[in-house]
Amino acid sequence: MTDFSHFHMLHVALMLCCVIGFVVSFLMHRKAAADKAGLLTEASVVQTPRARLFGGMDNAAIGMVYYPAVLIGSFFLGNPVMLVAVVIAGVLAALVSLYLAYSLLFITKMSCPLCMTSHALNFLLVAILWEVIITAPR
């Protein structure tokens, strides 16, 4: 496989993760909105304080900005500044996911397949970005 086709496959994988991440974030944001409107009939992680880590904004709304931003940034990974910015964003998202996954499993103790999907995507994005860095032509 040529360097170009390897990078192309990594780019496709990264874009797919971003699209899935956006859909998951949208679904969680919709659930948070339903909770705010008093429409949820069951307990949900969107009702916990950890569902709004940054300034009271629900985490899913942040994901709805983060994933498209990474997707757009992925078209400019040949620019070292953009690569560093996307990698930093990815690592920060993975660290937040690590905290939230721990919280979900050991504190909240609630099932949330969408949450775990988002966390897995964030870890996968970092792995893909790492592969981009180590295989980038010099």
C-alpha positions as CSV (number, residue, x, y, z in Angstrom):
1,M,0.0,0.0,0.0
2,T,1.4,3.4,-0.9
3,D,1.8,6.2,1.6
4,F,-1.0,8.1,-0.1
5,S,-3.5,5.2,0.0
6,H,-2.6,4.5,3.6
7,F,-3.2,8.1,4.5
8,H,-6.4,8.1,2.4
9,M,-7.7,5.1,4.4
10,L,-6.8,6.8,7.7
11,H,-8.6,9.9,6.5
12,V,-11.8,8.0,5.6
13,A,-11.7,6.3,9.0
14,L,-11.3,9.6,10.8
15,M,-14.2,11.1,8.8
16,L,-16.4,8.1,9.6
17,C,-15.6,8.5,13.3
18,C,-16.5,12.2,13.1
19,V,-19.8,11.5,11.3
20,I,-20.8,8.8,13.8
21,G,-19.7,11.0,16.7
22,F,-21.8,13.9,15.5
23,V,-24.9,11.6,15.2
24,V,-24.3,10.2,18.7
25,S,-23.9,13.8,20.0
26,F,-27.1,14.8,18.3
27,L,-29.0,12.0,19.8
28,M,-27.7,12.7,23.3
29,H,-28.4,16.4,22.8
30,R,-31.9,15.6,21.8
31,K,-32.3,13.5,25.0
32,A,-30.9,16.3,27.1
33,A,-33.5,18.7,25.5
34,A,-36.2,16.2,26.2
35,D,-35.1,16.1,29.9
36,K,-35.1,19.9,30.1
37,A,-38.6,19.9,28.7
38,G,-39.6,17.3,31.4
39,L,-40.3,14.7,28.8
40,L,-38.1,11.9,30.0
41,T,-39.8,9.2,32.0
42,E,-36.7,7.3,33.0
43,A,-33.5,8.2,34.8
44,S,-30.8,9.2,32.4
45,V,-27.1,10.2,32.5
46,V,-28.2,13.6,30.9
47,Q,-29.7,14.4,34.3
48,T,-26.3,14.2,36.1
49,P,-23.9,17.1,36.7
50,R,-21.3,15.3,34.6
51,A,-23.5,15.7,31.6
52,R,-22.6,19.4,31.6
53,L,-18.9,19.7,32.4
54,F,-18.2,23.0,30.7
55,G,-20.1,26.1,31.8
56,G,-23.5,24.4,32.1
57,M,-23.6,23.5,28.4
58,D,-24.4,19.8,27.8
59,N,-21.5,17.7,26.7
60,A,-23.4,16.6,23.6
61,A,-23.7,20.1,22.3
62,I,-20.0,20.4,22.6
63,G,-19.7,17.2,20.6
64,M,-21.9,18.6,17.9
65,V,-19.2,21.3,17.4
66,Y,-16.1,19.2,18.1
67,Y,-16.8,16.4,15.6
68,P,-17.5,18.6,12.6
69,A,-14.4,20.8,13.6
70,V,-12.2,17.7,13.6
71,L,-13.8,16.6,10.3
72,I,-13.0,19.9,8.7
73,G,-9.5,20.0,10.2
74,S,-8.8,16.5,8.8
75,F,-8.7,18.0,5.3
76,F,-5.7,20.1,6.4
77,L,-3.6,17.6,8.3
78,G,-0.7,18.3,5.9
79,N,-0.4,21.7,7.6
80,P,1.7,21.1,10.8
81,V,-0.2,23.7,12.8
82,M,-3.5,22.1,11.9
83,L,-2.2,18.7,12.7
84,V,-1.1,19.8,16.1
85,A,-4.4,21.6,16.8
86,V,-6.5,18.5,15.8
87,V,-4.2,16.2,17.8
88,I,-4.5,18.4,20.9
89,A,-8.3,18.6,20.5
90,G,-8.4,14.8,20.1
91,V,-6.3,14.1,23.2
92,L,-8.3,16.5,25.3
93,A,-11.6,14.9,24.1
94,A,-10.1,11.4,25.0
95,L,-9.1,12.6,28.4
96,V,-12.6,14.0,29.1
97,S,-14.0,10.6,27.8
98,L,-11.7,8.8,30.1
99,Y,-13.1,10.7,33.1
100,L,-16.7,10.4,31.9
101,A,-16.3,6.6,31.2
102,Y,-14.9,6.1,34.7
103,S,-17.7,8.2,36.1
104,L,-20.3,6.3,34.2
105,L,-19.0,2.9,35.2
106,F,-18.0,3.5,38.8
107,I,-20.0,6.6,40.1
108,T,-23.2,6.9,38.1
109,K,-23.4,3.2,37.4
110,M,-25.9,3.7,34.6
111,S,-26.0,2.1,31.2
112,C,-25.5,4.5,28.3
113,P,-24.5,2.8,25.0
114,L,-24.4,6.2,23.3
115,C,-22.0,7.5,25.9
116,M,-19.7,4.5,25.5
117,T,-19.9,4.8,21.7
118,S,-18.7,8.4,22.0
119,H,-15.9,7.5,24.3
120,A,-14.7,4.7,22.1
121,L,-14.8,7.0,19.1
122,N,-12.7,9.6,20.9
123,F,-10.1,6.9,21.8
124,L,-10.2,5.7,18.2
125,L,-9.7,9.2,16.8
126,V,-6.5,9.6,18.9
127,A,-5.3,6.2,17.6
128,I,-6.0,7.3,14.0
129,L,-4.3,10.6,14.6
130,W,-1.3,8.9,16.1
131,E,-1.1,6.7,13.0
132,V,-1.2,9.8,10.8
133,I,1.7,11.3,12.7
134,I,4.0,8.3,12.7
135,T,3.3,7.4,9.0
136,A,3.3,10.9,7.6
137,P,5.8,11.3,4.8
138,R,8.8,13.4,5.9
